[in-house]
Amino acid sequence: AGVAQLLPLLPSLELLNLGARLGNYPYGYVNERWSQVTPDQVSNLLADTSNVSVLCLFSLHPSGYVRQAAVRALAEIQTGEELRYLLIRQNDWVPVIAEEAQATVLGKLTEAYLDYFVGETELLFHMLQCKRQDLSDTVSRYVDIMIKPKHRNRLEETIGNSTGRAGRKFVDHIFAIEGSHLKDSVIAGFSSTDEVIRTKSLKHAGNCLSKGQCNEVIDRLTSDRFIPARLEALELKAKHSDASNDVWQNALFDKSRAVRETAIFYLKKANIDVAAIYRAQLAESPSSFPALSGLVTAGDLSDIETYQRYLKSPFARRRAEAIRGIGIVGSKADKSFLMEMLADQSARVVRAAEGHLKLIAKSLDSDQLYNRIEACVTPMGVKTILGLLLDKGRWPAMHYLIRAAASSNETSSECAKQRLRYTFSLNRVFTQPTLQQRAKIQVAIGESWASFDQPFLRELKGYLEVYGFSFES
């Protein structure tokens, strides 16, 4: 009785987890009795219809003989309760059991039994993705029945309720078949709670819906929270609009960078000066982030001064975007100016500056870069500067790392020590300092070694004495 009450409460996909647990032979009195179940016992249960739930449970048994007996017994039941267990057994690792389960499921797949199959759509398409056995025949027959005109309401409701990978797979199968069902299926997909299904529906809408039908729903979907769906809706709206450029001009100030850049792409193809639109918007509303971000994408060298003004913004997001603009169109001198931003208190700003400075790391003034360490207020700024110095090479950066490790600033000192430990964990055999580099490193050692604590000094000696450096006064 307890089993009969509990099993129907389990979602179908959770039965797979239950099957994984019951499919083992753990120790214990109760489990010992479970493992000793025989096929004859399963067959005897068929005479008592109140034992259907127990039969269902036996279909998850670790013994193939018991599972096979359970599948054969479940084939005789016509209540719909047995269906999800048979769907699971279609993918059984024993081929004979899988074949019997598939044959049983195909035999039950009739219009009279369709409501039960609709309730297990997610499980059916989940099992399809497992791919241990070929379930394409079952899926194809199910889809063929569902797309019949008399089942249109069932189909639309199922599409609207589909979610996750299995639900999306079901929708893919429906959309892959040409027919009168396609139009209603696409419209049903527009209202799906699954954002990917909404996007898939929009991709098919242009091929099966009229201009009027598209316009009925398009305005709602152009403000969809899911960016790919919003993009597809805008593409569709522009396709059916007599003023497609107006559609994309409105999208220039979308909160999504992907949408803005798509709009810029189409407007540039139409020879529209997008940068001028963004400049005008910034002049009217300097706090507009979409306008600043759009100008960074569409602007040119003449906008450098604008970006430099935004480097002083109190908002990290705008400072980071201004850095991106300088990095895209600025000269090497402009990009070198970004070294000052490595001392910013925002990690976002420091990362943005680092990304562009890495591209010109070899040409940066090392002394100027090192001198920015004292201005850094966060460990990230220090780590970034030391990383940029190391991008020039281990030996060119070594004297800077030694001096930073001796700094009275605890943050700078710890970051430099970590970098030194890291750099000497690399290859020692094929790299040697030049005479000029050796001289600079020796001077740095002489000026700094007395500031080190004994444990780190021993570490540093172990690293550098191999290369002939001296630690004597």
C-alpha positions as CSV (number, residue, x, y, z in Angstrom):
1,A,0.0,0.0,0.0
2,G,2.9,2.4,0.8
3,V,4.5,1.7,-2.5
4,A,1.3,2.3,-4.3
5,Q,0.9,5.7,-2.7
6,L,4.5,6.9,-3.0
7,L,5.4,5.9,-6.6
8,P,2.8,8.1,-8.4
9,L,4.1,11.1,-6.5
10,L,7.6,10.8,-8.1
11,P,8.2,12.9,-11.2
12,S,9.0,10.6,-14.2
13,L,12.6,11.8,-14.5
14,E,13.2,11.1,-10.8
15,L,12.4,7.4,-11.5
16,L,15.7,7.2,-13.3
17,N,17.5,8.2,-10.0
18,L,15.3,5.7,-8.1
19,G,16.2,3.0,-10.7
20,A,19.9,3.8,-10.2
21,R,19.6,3.2,-6.5
22,L,17.5,0.1,-6.7
23,G,19.7,-1.3,-9.4
24,N,22.5,-2.0,-7.0
25,Y,22.9,-4.8,-4.4
26,P,23.6,-3.0,-1.2
27,Y,23.9,-4.8,2.1
28,G,21.1,-5.2,4.8
29,Y,18.1,-7.4,5.6
30,V,15.6,-5.5,3.5
31,N,17.9,-5.2,0.6
32,E,18.8,-8.9,0.9
33,R,15.1,-9.7,0.4
34,W,14.9,-7.3,-2.5
35,S,17.8,-9.0,-4.3
36,Q,16.3,-12.5,-3.9
37,V,13.1,-11.7,-5.8
38,T,12.5,-14.2,-8.6
39,P,10.7,-13.9,-12.0
40,D,8.1,-16.3,-10.8
41,Q,7.2,-14.0,-8.0
42,V,6.7,-11.2,-10.5
43,S,4.4,-13.2,-12.7
44,N,2.3,-14.2,-9.7
45,L,1.6,-10.6,-8.9
46,L,-0.2,-10.0,-12.2
47,A,-3.3,-11.8,-10.9
48,D,-3.8,-9.0,-8.3
49,T,-4.4,-5.6,-9.9
50,S,-3.7,-3.9,-6.6
51,N,-0.1,-4.9,-7.1
52,V,0.5,-2.7,-10.2
53,S,2.8,-0.4,-8.3
54,V,4.9,-3.3,-7.1
55,L,5.2,-4.6,-10.6
56,C,6.4,-1.1,-11.7
57,L,9.0,-1.2,-8.9
58,F,10.2,-4.6,-10.1
59,S,10.9,-3.1,-13.5
60,L,13.8,-1.2,-11.8
61,H,15.3,-4.4,-10.3
62,P,19.0,-5.1,-10.8
63,S,18.3,-8.6,-12.1
64,G,17.6,-8.7,-15.9
65,Y,15.4,-11.8,-15.4
66,V,13.2,-9.9,-12.9
67,R,13.1,-6.8,-15.1
68,Q,12.1,-8.9,-18.1
69,A,9.3,-10.6,-16.2
70,A,8.1,-7.2,-15.0
71,V,8.1,-5.8,-18.6
72,R,6.0,-8.7,-19.7
73,A,3.6,-8.3,-16.8
74,L,3.3,-4.5,-17.4
75,A,2.5,-5.1,-21.1
76,E,-0.8,-6.7,-19.9
77,I,-1.8,-3.6,-17.9
78,Q,-3.9,-0.9,-19.6
79,T,-4.3,1.8,-16.9
80,G,-1.6,4.1,-18.1
81,E,0.2,3.8,-14.8
82,E,2.7,1.4,-16.3
83,L,3.7,3.5,-19.3
84,R,6.6,5.5,-17.8
85,Y,8.2,2.3,-16.5
86,L,8.0,0.8,-20.0
87,L,9.5,4.0,-21.5
88,I,12.4,3.7,-19.2
89,R,13.0,0.0,-20.0
90,Q,13.1,0.8,-23.7
91,N,16.6,2.0,-22.9
92,D,17.6,-1.1,-20.9
93,W,21.2,-2.3,-21.2
94,V,20.0,-5.8,-21.9
95,P,19.0,-5.8,-25.6
96,V,16.2,-8.4,-25.2
97,I,14.5,-6.4,-22.5
98,A,14.9,-3.2,-24.4
99,E,13.4,-4.8,-27.6
100,E,10.4,-6.2,-25.6
101,A,9.8,-2.8,-24.0
102,Q,10.0,-1.0,-27.3
103,A,7.5,-3.4,-28.9
104,T,5.1,-3.0,-26.0
105,V,5.3,0.8,-26.1
106,L,4.7,0.8,-29.9
107,G,1.7,-1.4,-29.4
108,K,0.3,0.9,-26.8
109,L,1.0,4.0,-28.9
110,T,-2.5,4.5,-30.3
111,E,-4.8,7.5,-30.3
112,A,-6.8,6.0,-27.5
113,Y,-3.7,5.9,-25.3
114,L,-2.4,9.3,-26.5
115,D,-3.3,11.2,-23.3
116,Y,-1.0,9.0,-21.3
117,F,1.9,9.5,-23.8
118,V,1.3,13.3,-23.7
119,G,1.9,13.2,-20.0
120,E,5.2,11.4,-20.5
121,T,6.5,13.5,-23.4
122,E,9.4,14.8,-21.3
123,L,10.5,11.3,-20.3
124,L,10.1,10.0,-23.8
125,F,12.4,12.6,-25.3
126,H,14.8,12.4,-22.4
127,M,15.2,8.7,-23.1
128,L,15.8,9.5,-26.8
129,Q,18.9,11.5,-25.8
130,C,20.3,8.7,-23.7
131,K,21.1,6.9,-27.0
132,R,21.9,3.5,-25.6
133,Q,19.1,2.1,-27.7
134,D,17.5,3.5,-30.9
135,L,14.1,4.9,-29.9
136,S,13.5,6.8,-33.2
137,D,10.6,4.6,-34.2
138,T,8.7,5.3,-31.0
139,V,9.4,9.0,-31.3
140,S,8.4,9.2,-35.0
141,R,5.1,7.5,-34.4
142,Y,4.3,9.7,-31.4
143,V,5.1,12.9,-33.4
144,D,3.1,11.6,-36.4
145,I,0.0,11.2,-34.2
146,M,0.4,14.5,-32.4
147,I,0.5,16.6,-35.6
148,K,-2.8,15.3,-36.9
149,P,-5.4,18.1,-37.1
150,K,-7.7,16.5,-34.5
151,H,-5.0,16.6,-31.9
152,R,-4.0,20.2,-32.5
153,N,-5.1,21.5,-29.1
154,R,-3.1,18.7,-27.4
155,L,-0.1,19.6,-29.5
156,E,-0.3,23.3,-28.7
157,E,-0.7,22.7,-25.0
158,T,2.2,20.3,-25.0
159,I,4.5,22.8,-26.7
160,G,3.5,25.5,-24.3
161,N,4.3,23.3,-21.3
162,S,7.6,21.9,-22.7
163,T,10.8,22.9,-21.0
164,G,14.4,21.8,-20.7
165,R,16.5,19.8,-23.1
166,A,13.8,17.1,-23.6
167,G,11.1,19.6,-24.2
168,R,13.2,21.4,-26.8
169,K,14.0,18.1,-28.5
170,F,10.2,17.5,-28.8
171,V,9.7,21.0,-30.4
172,D,12.6,20.3,-32.8
173,H,10.9,17.2,-34.0
174,I,7.6,19.0,-34.5
175,F,9.2,21.9,-36.3
176,A,11.2,19.6,-38.6
177,I,8.0,18.3,-40.3
178,E,6.3,20.4,-42.9
179,G,2.5,20.5,-42.6
180,S,-0.5,22.5,-41.6
181,H,0.4,22.0,-37.9
182,L,3.5,24.1,-38.2
183,K,1.8,27.5,-38.1
184,D,-0.2,26.8,-34.9
185,S,2.8,25.1,-33.3
186,V,5.0,28.1,-33.9
187,I,2.3,30.4,-32.4
188,A,2.1,28.1,-29.4
189,G,5.9,28.3,-29.0
190,F,5.7,32.1,-28.7
191,S,3.9,31.6,-25.3
192,S,6.2,28.9,-24.0
193,T,7.8,29.5,-20.6
194,D,11.1,28.1,-22.0
195,E,13.2,30.9,-23.6
196,V,14.9,28.5,-26.0
197,I,11.6,27.3,-27.4
198,R,10.4,30.9,-27.9
199,T,13.6,31.5,-29.8
200,K,13.2,28.4,-32.0
201,S,9.6,29.4,-32.7
202,L,10.7,32.9,-33.9
203,K,13.3,31.3,-36.2
204,H,10.5,29.3,-37.9
205,A,8.0,32.1,-37.9
206,G,9.2,33.8,-41.0
207,N,8.7,30.7,-43.1
208,C,5.1,29.8,-42.0
209,L,3.4,32.9,-40.7
210,S,2.0,35.8,-42.6
211,K,3.1,39.4,-42.0
212,G,-0.1,40.1,-40.1
213,Q,0.3,37.1,-37.9
214,C,3.9,38.0,-37.1
215,N,3.0,41.6,-36.2
216,E,0.4,40.4,-33.7
217,V,3.0,39.0,-31.4
218,I,6.2,40.7,-32.5
219,D,6.0,43.7,-30.2
220,R,5.7,41.6,-27.1
221,L,8.7,39.5,-28.1
222,T,11.0,42.4,-29.0
223,S,11.1,43.1,-25.3
224,D,11.7,39.4,-24.3
225,R,14.2,39.1,-21.4
226,F,16.1,36.4,-23.3
227,I,18.5,38.1,-25.6
228,P,18.6,35.5,-28.4
229,A,14.7,35.6,-28.5
230,R,14.8,39.4,-28.6
231,L,17.3,39.4,-31.4
232,E,15.2,36.9,-33.4
233,A,12.1,39.0,-32.8
234,L,13.9,42.2,-34.1
235,E,15.1,40.3,-37.1
236,L,11.6,39.2,-37.9
237,K,10.1,42.7,-37.3
238,A,12.7,44.3,-39.5
239,K,12.0,41.7,-42.2
240,H,8.3,42.5,-42.3
241,S,8.6,46.2,-41.8
242,D,8.5,48.8,-44.5
243,A,10.9,50.9,-42.4
244,S,13.4,48.3,-41.2
245,N,16.1,51.0,-40.4
246,D,13.7,52.5,-37.9
247,V,13.5,49.1,-36.2
248,W,17.2,48.9,-35.9
249,Q,17.6,52.5,-34.8
250,N,15.3,51.8,-31.9
251,A,17.4,48.8,-31.0
252,L,20.6,51.0,-30.9
253,F,19.9,51.7,-27.2
254,D,18.9,48.2,-26.1
255,K,20.4,47.2,-22.8
256,S,22.1,44.2,-24.4
257,R,25.5,44.7,-26.2
258,A,24.6,41.9,-28.6
259,V,21.4,43.6,-29.7
260,R,23.2,46.9,-30.0
261,E,26.0,45.5,-32.1
262,T,23.5,43.7,-34.4
263,A,21.6,47.0,-34.9
264,I,24.9,48.7,-35.7
265,F,25.8,46.0,-38.2
266,Y,22.5,46.4,-40.2
267,L,22.5,50.2,-40.0
268,K,26.1,50.4,-41.3
269,K,25.1,48.2,-44.2
270,A,22.4,50.8,-44.9
271,N,25.2,53.5,-44.9
272,I,23.8,55.2,-41.8
273,D,26.2,57.2,-39.6
274,V,25.6,55.3,-36.3
275,A,28.4,57.0,-34.4
276,A,26.7,60.4,-35.0
277,I,23.4,59.0,-33.5
278,Y,25.3,57.9,-30.4
279,R,27.2,61.2,-30.1
280,A,23.9,63.1,-30.3
281,Q,22.4,60.9,-27.6
282,L,25.4,61.3,-25.3
283,A,25.3,65.1,-25.8
284,E,21.6,65.0,-24.7
285,S,22.0,62.4,-22.0
286,P,25.6,61.9,-20.8
287,S,24.5,59.2,-18.3
288,S,23.2,56.9,-21.0
289,F,25.4,53.7,-20.8
290,P,23.9,52.2,-24.0
291,A,24.9,55.3,-25.9
292,L,28.5,55.2,-24.5
293,S,28.8,51.5,-25.2
294,G,27.4,51.9,-28.7
295,L,29.8,54.8,-29.5
296,V,32.7,52.5,-28.3
297,T,31.6,50.0,-31.0
298,A,30.8,52.4,-33.8
299,G,33.1,55.4,-33.0
300,D,36.6,56.4,-34.3
301,L,39.7,58.2,-33.2
302,S,37.9,61.5,-32.9
303,D,36.0,60.1,-29.9
304,I,39.1,59.6,-27.7
305,E,38.5,62.8,-25.8
306,T,35.0,61.6,-25.0
307,Y,36.3,58.3,-23.7
308,Q,38.9,60.1,-21.6
309,R,36.2,62.1,-19.9
310,Y,34.4,59.0,-18.9
311,L,37.6,57.6,-17.3
312,K,36.7,60.0,-14.5
313,S,33.2,58.8,-14.1
314,P,32.1,57.7,-10.6
315,F,30.6,54.6,-12.1
316,A,33.0,51.6,-12.7
317,R,30.9,50.3,-15.6
318,R,31.4,53.5,-17.5
319,R,35.1,53.8,-16.8
320,A,35.5,50.2,-18.0
321,E,33.6,51.0,-21.2
322,A,35.7,54.1,-21.8
323,I,38.8,51.9,-21.5
324,R,37.4,49.5,-24.1
325,G,36.9,52.5,-26.4
326,I,40.5,53.7,-26.0
327,G,41.7,50.2,-26.5
328,I,39.8,49.8,-29.8
329,V,40.7,53.1,-31.5
330,G,43.5,54.6,-29.5
331,S,47.1,54.9,-30.5
332,K,49.9,53.2,-28.4
333,A,50.3,56.5,-26.5
334,D,46.6,56.6,-25.7
335,K,46.8,52.9,-24.5
336,S,49.8,53.6,-22.4
337,F,47.7,56.2,-20.6
338,L,45.6,53.3,-19.4
339,M,48.4,52.3,-17.0
340,E,46.9,54.9,-14.6
341,M,43.7,52.9,-14.6
342,L,45.5,49.9,-13.1
343,A,45.3,51.7,-9.7
344,D,41.5,51.9,-9.9
345,Q,39.6,50.5,-7.0
346,S,37.2,48.5,-9.2
347,A,38.3,45.0,-10.4
348,R,36.2,45.5,-13.5
349,V,38.2,48.6,-14.5
350,V,41.5,46.9,-13.8
351,R,40.6,43.9,-15.9
352,A,39.5,46.1,-18.8
353,A,42.8,48.0,-18.7
354,E,44.8,44.8,-18.4
355,G,43.1,43.3,-21.4
356,H,44.2,46.1,-23.7
357,L,47.7,46.7,-22.1
358,K,48.5,43.0,-22.6
359,L,48.3,43.6,-26.3
360,I,51.1,46.1,-26.1
361,A,53.0,44.8,-23.1
362,K,56.3,44.6,-24.8
363,S,56.2,48.3,-25.7
364,L,55.2,49.6,-22.3
365,D,57.7,51.6,-20.2
366,S,58.7,49.2,-17.5
367,D,59.8,51.9,-15.0
368,Q,56.6,53.8,-15.5
369,L,54.6,50.6,-15.1
370,Y,56.4,49.6,-11.9
371,N,55.9,53.0,-10.4
372,R,52.1,52.6,-10.6
373,I,52.3,49.9,-7.9
374,E,52.4,52.3,-5.0
375,A,49.2,54.0,-6.2
376,C,47.3,50.7,-6.3
377,V,44.6,50.3,-3.7
378,T,43.7,46.7,-4.3
379,P,45.8,43.5,-4.7
380,M,44.4,43.0,-8.1
381,G,46.1,46.2,-9.4
382,V,49.4,45.0,-8.0
383,K,49.0,41.5,-9.4
384,T,48.1,42.9,-12.8
385,I,51.2,45.2,-12.9
386,L,53.5,42.4,-11.9
387,G,51.9,40.2,-14.5
388,L,52.4,42.8,-17.2
389,L,56.1,43.1,-16.3
390,L,56.4,39.3,-16.4
391,D,54.9,39.4,-19.9
392,K,58.1,41.1,-21.0
393,G,60.1,38.0,-19.8
394,R,61.2,36.5,-16.5
395,W,64.7,38.1,-16.4
396,P,63.7,41.6,-17.6
397,A,61.0,41.6,-14.8
398,M,63.2,40.1,-12.0
399,H,64.7,43.2,-10.5
400,Y,61.2,44.8,-10.3
401,L,59.8,41.7,-8.5
402,I,62.7,41.7,-6.0
403,R,62.2,45.4,-5.2
404,A,58.4,44.9,-4.9
405,A,59.0,41.9,-2.6
406,A,61.0,44.2,-0.3
407,S,58.3,46.9,-0.2
408,S,56.9,48.1,3.1
409,N,53.5,47.7,1.5
410,E,52.4,44.3,2.7
411,T,50.0,43.8,-0.3
412,S,52.7,44.6,-2.8
413,S,55.3,42.5,-0.9
414,E,53.1,39.3,-0.8
415,C,52.0,39.6,-4.4
416,A,55.6,39.9,-5.5
417,K,56.7,37.0,-3.4
418,Q,54.0,34.8,-4.9
419,R,55.1,35.8,-8.4
420,L,58.7,35.1,-7.6
421,R,57.8,31.6,-6.4
422,Y,55.7,31.0,-9.5
423,T,58.3,32.2,-12.0
424,F,61.0,30.0,-10.5
425,S,58.8,27.0,-10.8
426,L,59.2,27.3,-14.6
427,N,62.0,26.0,-16.8
428,R,65.5,26.8,-15.3
429,V,67.6,25.1,-18.0
430,F,67.2,27.1,-21.2
431,T,66.9,30.7,-19.9
432,Q,69.7,32.8,-18.6
433,P,69.8,36.6,-17.9
434,T,71.9,38.9,-20.1
435,L,74.8,40.8,-18.7
436,Q,72.7,44.0,-18.4
437,Q,69.8,42.1,-16.8
438,R,72.3,40.4,-14.4
439,A,73.7,43.8,-13.3
440,K,70.2,45.2,-12.6
441,I,69.1,42.1,-10.6
442,Q,72.4,42.1,-8.5
443,V,71.8,45.8,-7.6
444,A,68.2,45.0,-6.6
445,I,69.4,42.1,-4.5
446,G,71.9,44.3,-2.8
447,E,69.4,47.0,-2.0
448,S,66.6,44.7,-0.9
449,W,67.9,41.4,0.7
450,A,68.2,42.9,4.2
451,S,64.5,43.6,4.2
452,F,63.5,40.0,3.7
453,D,62.6,37.6,6.5
454,Q,64.8,34.6,6.9
455,P,62.5,32.0,5.4
456,F,61.9,34.0,2.2
457,L,65.5,35.0,2.0
458,R,66.5,31.3,2.0
459,E,64.0,30.7,-0.8
460,L,65.3,33.5,-2.9
461,K,68.9,32.4,-2.4
462,G,67.9,28.9,-3.5
463,Y,66.4,30.4,-6.6
464,L,69.1,32.8,-7.6
465,E,72.4,31.5,-6.3
466,V,72.1,28.7,-9.0
467,Y,72.6,31.5,-11.5
468,G,75.6,33.0,-9.8
469,F,74.0,35.9,-7.9
470,S,75.5,36.9,-4.6
471,F,73.7,37.8,-1.3
472,E,76.7,39.1,0.7
473,S,76.9,42.6,2.0
